Amino acid sequence: MFDILGFGRSSRPSFDQTNAINAETKFVESIEDWRIAVDLQTKFYLIGHGFGAYLATLYTMRYGQFIKKLILLDPWGFNPKPDENQLNLSTPLWIKLIAYITQTWTSFSAFRYLGPLGKQRFIILKSRINSHHIELIFWNMHCLQTSIQIDIMYYN
């Protein structure tokens, strides 16, 4: 555990107050200097609180190969997650269509929608399915189509 430069009991170095990038770099390099000074060669957990969380993130972006986990506590400098209502994002029509199809269609939907032709087309594909399972599969398809619980076939 250590205090970042200028905070707690650490020294108060002078910073280039005209350039934020140089100040950030000085903070990040001070963390790297600490890691080298304590001879920390393995990956470690880095925990930052407040402004330290912001600096820990910058350090991880530059020296991520030394970080096992980054933990941010009440991070400073990060905007809060926006509310979904604030985003005002609309979902493209093609994504809505794919979502509808994947939520409402099953692998047998095409056979069901073909009606009487569905069984004929399915029989053509039956070479990979045992013939005694075909009637059970069509009973399940019928139950799904007419919204009858599949459990009923097990009680009859």
N, C-alpha and C positions, 0 to 999 in steps of 0.2 A: 504494500500500500504506500502511496506517495501523494503528495500535494502537487498539483500542476504549478508551473511558474507563476508567481505573483499572488498565490492563494495560500491560505492557511499559514504554516510556518516556513514556507519556501521563500527564497530570495525574490527581490523585486527587480528583475532585469529591465533594461530599457528596450522599447519596441519601436519599430518604424510605424508611427501612427498614421502615416499617409497611405499605407498600402496594406489592406487586410490580408492579402495572400501571403505576404512576408511574415505577418504576425502569426497566421495559422501555421505556416511552415516552421516557425520557431517553436511553437507549442508542440507540434508533431515530432520534430527532431529532438525535443527535450525528452519525450517519452521513449524514443528510440535510444537516446543516450543513456537513459536509466536502464533499459533492457540490457544494453551492452555492459554497463557498469556492474550490474548484479550477475553477469554471465549467464543469462537466461537463454539457453540454446534450444529448448524444447517449446512446443506450442503451449500457450497459456491462456487462461480465461482473463479477458479484459472487461472490467466493469466500470462504467462511467455514470456519474450523476450530474444532472443539470448541464452546465457548460462542459464539464468533463465528459459527458456522454457525446456531445458534439465532437470534441477533440478525439475521443476514442473511435468514433466513426471515421474521422479523417485519417487517423493512424491505421485503422484496419484497411482502408482503401489503398493506402500506400504500402503497408507492411503486412498484408493479410497472411503471408506464409508463416508468420509466427503466432497467429491467433487460432486458438482451438474453438472458443465461443466468445461472442461479443454480447454483453448484457448491458442494456441501456435503461437507466432509472430516471424517470422524469426528464427526458432529454430536452435540452435547450436548443433552439435553432431549427426545430422541425415543426412544420405546420400540423395542426390536428387533422385526423382523417376526416374528409368532408362527408356530410350526410348524403345519402343516396339521392334525396330530393334536390340537393344543391348541384349535383353533377349534371342533371338535365341531359343524360345520354339516352339516345334512342337506339334500340336494337334493330339492326338491319333486317329487312324482310326475309332474306335468304336464311339467316340464323333462326328466325322464328319458325320458318317452314321446316328446317331440319329438326328443331326441337319438337315441333308438333308430330312429325313423322316418327321420331324415335320414342316419343311418349305414348303414342296411340297405336302404332303398328307393331305387329309381331313378325316373326320369321314366316308365319303361315298366312299373313294377311293377303298376300297376292292370290293364294289358292282360294281363300274364303271369298274374296271379291269377284273371282271368276265364276262363282256359283257352281252349277253342274259341271262346267268344264274344268273346274279346279281339281276335282277328284281324278279326272282323266290325265291331266298334266302331272299330278302328283304320282300317279301310278307309273308314268314314264320314268320318273326319278326314283322309283322304289328299289332300284337295284342295290342301293346302299343300305336299305332298311329291311329288316326281317318282315316277311309278309304278315305274320300274326300281330305285329305292332301297328299295322296300317289302320285297322278298324278302331283301335284305341286312340290313335292320333286323330282320326276324323271325328270320333266322339268328343274329344277335347276341343277340336275346332268348332264343332257344333255348339258345345257348351259356351265357349267364348263368344260366339256370334249371337247367341240368343240370351246372353247374360245369365245363364244358369250356373250355379256354383258347381265346380268340377267335383266337389266332395260328394254330390248326389250320386254319381255313378258308382262310388264305392259302397253306398248304402243299399243300392238296388240289387 
